[in-house]
Amino acid sequence: MERARVNVVPVTGRMLPGAVAHLRIRTFQQDTDDALGAEFERLREAAGGHLHGLLLDLRDNPGGLLTQGVAVADRFLSGGEIVRTDGRAHARRYLATPTATSTESLPLVVLVNQGTASAAEIVAGALRAHGRAKLVGARTFGKGTVQQMYDLENGSALKLTVARYRLPAPGAQTDVPPLMPDGKGLTPDLLVATPERSWPATMDAAVRTIDPVVAAAIGVLP
């Protein structure tokens, strides 16, 4: 056995009947937003330049880099607050930039389940709060804290919670969004029983398979 770096492909996609694109984000790493843009354009070209809708699949996505989650959410929003971090030395607001993109007006549904956490929950929560997408699937994990690693002189490391997330709430009447509570997660607009595998093992299998959550999400598209 040989040790080697494992390269995770952050975004995969396929075309579904009716010119619906199905994009799955596995994790939010350094190149996720760029990979999402490239895969979206590939599918759009495959559809002859016109897509009827998009399913953004965040099931079993444990999160990752907050900045990449913000960048992905920004692709689908024309303005407004995406998330706020609330901490003694880590307070910051992340806002969507008002730049027109080909994804801002495309009908959108976000797929979530118990494995959707952290940055993935931020994307899902922000898109729903701004009326951009409905959530379909199962309640998310509920990770409302920000951790940071500190390297120590003896070669070990210390991981500390340094802030909490505040997600914009739909129809909120206050300028301060509520904290995202740990362990409670986001309840989907449409609850659907989650299959044992949320994504087929191979893309060949994916072409032949539409699981119940995907089928329900297609039905939610306008």
Stockholm file with secondary structure:
# STOCKHOLM 1.0

chainA/1-222         MERARVNVVPVTGRMLPGAVAHLRIRTFQQDTDDALGAEFERLREAAGGHLHGLLLDLRDNPGGLLTQGVAVADRFLSGGEIVRTDGRAHARRYLATPTATSTESLPLVVLVNQGTASAAEIVAGALRAHGRAKLVGARTFGKGTVQQMYDLENGSALKLTVARYRLPAPGAQTDVPPLMPDGKGLTPDLLVATPERSWPATMDAAVRTIDPVVAAAIGVLP
#=GR chainA/1-222 SS CCCCCCCCCCEEEEEETTTEEEEEECCBCTTHHHHHHHHHHHHHHHTTTCCSEEEEECTTCCCBCHHHHHHHHHHTCSSSEEEEEESSSCCEEEECCCCCCTTSSSCEEEEECTTCCTHHHHHHHHHHHTTSCEEEESCCCCCCEEEEEEECTTSCEEEEEEEEEECCCTTCCSSSCCBCCTTTCCCCSEECCCCSCSSCSSHHHHHHCCCHHHHHHHHHCC
#=GC SS_cons         CCCCCCCCCCEEEEEETTTEEEEEECCBCTTHHHHHHHHHHHHHHHTTTCCSEEEEECTTCCCBCHHHHHHHHHHTCSSSEEEEEESSSCCEEEECCCCCCTTSSSCEEEEECTTCCTHHHHHHHHHHHTTSCEEEESCCCCCCEEEEEEECTTSCEEEEEEEEEECCCTTCCSSSCCBCCTTTCCCCSEECCCCSCSSCSSHHHHHHCCCHHHHHHHHHCC
//
